[in-house]
């Protein structure tokens, strides 16, 4: 679809939205017996509520959601190959339009990857412009950017509101070395894998951002080697950061908001491929589940872990969704999904939706999370 002028896109959106376990040790007795193998987790099937039209030329990566004044949900996806955002109706999966084009000016993008929505602003990480660009919703009006001085190869982003009007943005920076950019930097440089920014908007709506330093463990066995997805849980002082480097171990590592690695990771044998997108599903009583993507083909596996203990709580797959990068969990009720919905990227070319009521029913989770 051709690039739309921001004002025209705003009109289009307004019209459409209005209408529309580790293994146990071997026994010590002789002769030595082989260590018993833990059974593979049972993967159940949850059928997708819908699959959007496929657009392989876009190379979709990450997702975020925004709710309009009328309660309708908009899904925003980054498109790396076409250097723009693609917009979908959250209830139907209908493709609504696109925004942006390749370039370095505000309103343009160069390899957009991570994306997050906070209030009425969308934050877009641009790997090759080495910045985070911020746009106001619903008109998608550029209001500024940050990170150009520090970011080297940014990928993912997660944002927390620390107090009214004050935000902290956490951006993963997966810079690599070598002629093919596939060599992990020296360990002493891996303390720059996550960069933190303090962000607010002044009384005139202008963006103000200040660099607040970086963090990352530097020990060979637990360093963040290749990073992208990141998500946080302020109530439990927990961030989960995906390390995608399968040459070492791909898992999600736990950090505190101060940037300290706790020494805990999700069970590394839970992931058969790369640990990718991650989202927190919170329940009204304070419980909940982390949903982590196992980027597999022919079908992606979604692993659920207890919000508090990180214990495994089940795994599911769809009937179509494969090779997922980003996910976005929208827990509030929508017209079609009264119990909330999980959106996922399918094979870089479409967006799929899973009804959280079906996920809870299939995995035997608390029904209170979908009420």
Buried (B, 14 or more C-beta within 10 A) or exposed (E): EEBBEBEEBBBBBBEBBEEBEEEEEEEEEEEEEEEEEEEEBEBEEBEBBBBBEBBEEBBBBBBBBBBBEEEBBBBBBBBBBBBBBBBBBBBBBBBBBBBBBBEEEBBBBBBBBBBBBBEBBBBBBBBBBBBBBBBBBBBBBBBBBBBEEBBBBBBBBBBBEEEEEEBBBBBBBBBBEEEEEEEBBEBEBBBBBBBBBBBBBEEEEEBEBEBBEBBBBBEEEBBBBBBBBBBBBEEBBBBBBBBBBBEBBBBBBBBBBEBEBEEEBBBBBBBEBBBBBBBBBBBEEEBBBBBBBBBBEEBBBBBBBEBEEBEBBBBBBBEBBBBBBBBBBBBEBBEBBBBBBBBBBBBBBBBBBBBBBBBBBBBEBBEEBBE
